[in-house]
Amino acid sequence: MTIGNSNMKIQQTPIPGVLIIENDLFPDDRGVFWESFQKEKLVAEGFPQNFQPVQINFVKNNQVGVLRGIHAEPWEKYVSVITGTATGVYVDLRKGDSFGKVVYVELKPGVAVFLPAGIGNSYQTTEDNTYYVYAVSGHWKAGEKYIGVSPFDPTLAINWPIGKDKALLSEKDALLPGLSEITPL
């Protein structure tokens, strides 16, 4: 569907509620423009009307192989990259038939992903200087306990672009439990 001079296409994934959003890029001599989030256009394509972002976060990842996650919080997320590329990996951590299901999305400018509450969010950079941005419908609170799963859990068998031996991840993420050790949300 085209509204104005920009297309926003939504694709469903095998995880219920996880949506891939593709946006037109408009390059010229100055650079590139795209609408990353335009609620009216997205809702017309089937996007959840009640998504109300209250916080927007930016992450600059300096190197190829930076791996963040897998984290799930009790709020919705709209994730994308501004520059660079990353492999987004999303895991259903909600109670139900799709618990433990994994979806991969190649993140690049013009591609965004919507995640319902309870979906584990993670990504690994595939280019240096990848800028990742995400809008959330709830406020992060220091000291609050959020659910997380090891990105290298053999049960999930995630095929990361850069293997465990060269992945750059935080000590906290390296110590996350396996899928069988968590309580579904």
ChimeraX attribute file (.defattr): number of C-alpha atoms within 10 A of each C-alpha:
attribute: neighborCount
match mode: 1-to-1
recipient: residues
	/A:1	12
	/A:2	11
	/A:3	11
	/A:4	7
	/A:5	7
	/A:6	16
	/A:7	17
	/A:8	21
	/A:9	20
	/A:10	22
	/A:11	13
	/A:12	12
	/A:13	14
	/A:14	12
	/A:15	20
	/A:16	13
	/A:17	16
	/A:18	22
	/A:19	22
	/A:20	20
	/A:21	23
	/A:22	19
	/A:23	18
	/A:24	17
	/A:25	16
	/A:26	13
	/A:27	10
	/A:28	8
	/A:29	5
	/A:30	6
	/A:31	7
	/A:32	10
	/A:33	13
	/A:34	15
	/A:35	14
	/A:36	21
	/A:37	15
	/A:38	10
	/A:39	14
	/A:40	11
	/A:41	18
	/A:42	19
	/A:43	14
	/A:44	16
	/A:45	16
	/A:46	13
	/A:47	19
	/A:48	15
	/A:49	11
	/A:50	8
	/A:51	18
	/A:52	14
	/A:53	16
	/A:54	10
	/A:55	13
	/A:56	14
	/A:57	10
	/A:58	14
	/A:59	12
	/A:60	14
	/A:61	20
	/A:62	13
	/A:63	16
	/A:64	21
	/A:65	24
	/A:66	21
	/A:67	26
	/A:68	22
	/A:69	23
	/A:70	22
	/A:71	21
	/A:72	26
	/A:73	22
	/A:74	17
	/A:75	17
	/A:76	21
	/A:77	26
	/A:78	23
	/A:79	24
	/A:80	27
	/A:81	22
	/A:82	18
	/A:83	18
	/A:84	18
	/A:85	23
	/A:86	28
	/A:87	19
	/A:88	24
	/A:89	23
	/A:90	25
	/A:91	28
	/A:92	28
	/A:93	28
	/A:94	19
	/A:95	12
	/A:96	10
	/A:97	9
	/A:98	14
	/A:99	16
	/A:100	21
	/A:101	16
	/A:102	19
	/A:103	15
	/A:104	16
	/A:105	16
	/A:106	17
	/A:107	26
	/A:108	21
	/A:109	21
	/A:110	20
	/A:111	22
	/A:112	25
	/A:113	21
	/A:114	23
	/A:115	25
	/A:116	23
	/A:117	21
	/A:118	21
	/A:119	31
	/A:120	23
	/A:121	22
	/A:122	21
	/A:123	24
	/A:124	27
	/A:125	28
	/A:126	22
	/A:127	17
	/A:128	17
	/A:129	16
	/A:130	23
	/A:131	21
	/A:132	23
	/A:133	17
	/A:134	19
	/A:135	20
	/A:136	23
	/A:137	19
	/A:138	16
	/A:139	13
	/A:140	13
	/A:141	8
	/A:142	6
	/A:143	6
	/A:144	6
	/A:145	8
	/A:146	12
	/A:147	19
	/A:148	23
	/A:149	26
	/A:150	19
	/A:151	29
	/A:152	19
	/A:153	14
	/A:154	10
	/A:155	11
	/A:156	16
	/A:157	10
	/A:158	16
	/A:159	11
	/A:160	20
	/A:161	14
	/A:162	16
	/A:163	12
	/A:164	13
	/A:165	6
	/A:166	10
	/A:167	18
	/A:168	18
	/A:169	16
	/A:170	12
	/A:171	8
	/A:172	11
	/A:173	18
	/A:174	16
	/A:175	12
	/A:176	20
	/A:177	16
	/A:178	16
	/A:179	20
	/A:180	11
	/A:181	9
	/A:182	13
	/A:183	10
	/A:184	15
	/A:185	16
